[in-house]
Amino acid sequence: MRFLTLAAAVSSALAFETIFKFNASVQVETRSLDDIYQAAKAEGNVVTVWHGGDSITGGDALKEAFEKRFPGITLNITIDL
């Protein structure tokens, strides 16, 4: 019985992947970090991150370091408590 359950789960996962093609074409970033930074500034100066954590202030150090490294860009962090 366990084998049939496992087989059903695997075949369902494979069918799901075949239908939706989540890994059909992996995109590799080829721009330099400076190019991405300049593009972010041109697109509105805001980067949004969804981040796991256990406190609402858990991303404060990340925000501070990011904004110091990339002046002119605001980092909005949403913590998923």
HUQUI-V717618 format. One record per residue. N is the residue number from 1. SS is DSSP state (hx for helix, st for strand, lp for the rest). PSI is psi in radians with two decimals (999 if undefined). Layout:
[[N | SS | PSI] [N | SS | PSI]]
//
This chain:
[[1 | lp | -0.70] [2 | hx | -0.69] [3 | hx | -0.76] [4 | hx | -0.68] [5 | hx | -0.79] [6 | hx | -0.76] [7 | hx | -0.71] [8 | hx | -0.72] [9 | hx | -0.77] [10 | hx | -0.78] [11 | hx | -0.62] [12 | hx | -0.76] [13 | hx | -0.75] [14 | hx | -0.71] [15 | hx | -0.75] [16 | hx | -0.79] [17 | hx | -0.71] [18 | hx | -0.71] [19 | hx | -0.85] [20 | hx | -0.25] [21 | lp | 0.94] [22 | lp | -0.57] [23 | lp | 0.45] [24 | lp | -0.72] [25 | lp | 1.84] [26 | lp | 2.24] [27 | lp | 2.25] [28 | lp | 2.22] [29 | lp | 2.21] [30 | lp | -0.14] [31 | lp | 2.68] [32 | lp | 2.87] [33 | hx | -0.66] [34 | hx | -0.67] [35 | hx | -0.73] [36 | hx | -0.72] [37 | hx | -0.84] [38 | hx | -0.68] [39 | hx | -0.69] [40 | hx | -0.70] [41 | hx | -0.68] [42 | hx | -0.43] [43 | lp | 0.08] [44 | lp | 0.02] [45 | lp | 0.37] [46 | st | 2.29] [47 | st | 2.30] [48 | st | 2.32] [49 | st | 2.33] [50 | st | 2.18] [51 | st | 2.38] [52 | st | 2.69] [53 | lp | 3.11] [54 | lp | 0.10] [55 | lp | 2.64] [56 | lp | -0.44] [57 | lp | 0.18] [58 | lp | -0.39] [59 | lp | 0.10] [60 | hx | -0.76] [61 | hx | -0.69] [62 | hx | -0.80] [63 | hx | -0.80] [64 | hx | -0.81] [65 | hx | -0.72] [66 | hx | -0.85] [67 | hx | -0.44] [68 | hx | -0.72] [69 | hx | -0.58] [70 | lp | 1.32] [71 | lp | 2.47] [72 | lp | -0.13] [73 | lp | 2.28] [74 | st | 2.28] [75 | st | 2.01] [76 | st | 2.12] [77 | st | 2.18] [78 | st | 2.05] [79 | st | 2.19] [80 | st | 1.70] [81 | lp | 999]]
//
